[in-house]
């Protein structure tokens, strides 16, 4: 399997045209509680966030009196980033969701769906 990095996306992403309302609800739930994975960065299990303005930032685990994540200043990547995850509709039904996110100077300038399909058991 190998290592990867995590990407939380707070920015708006396109939704699959052929997704049902139940599937759209599951995608929105995924976006609110789960992170995508990517192998297009350092593959060092680093956590990143794309904020609501499309800025790409690193999530830094902070220790001290309390443990929490804080976000860095924008990371100026200039590349395409493939992000993917498994969206659970139910215990029996899961979908693979994959995006191509294009960044220019650390800002997401385009997002398109690469794959959206039911995962076979």
Buried (B, 14 or more C-beta within 10 A) or exposed (E): EEEBBBBBBBBEBEBBEEBEEEBEEBBEEBBEEBBBBBBBBEEEEBBBBBBEEBBBBBBEEEEEEEEEEEBEEBBEBEEEBBBBBEBBBEEEBBBBBBBBBBBEEBBBEEBEBEEBEEEEE
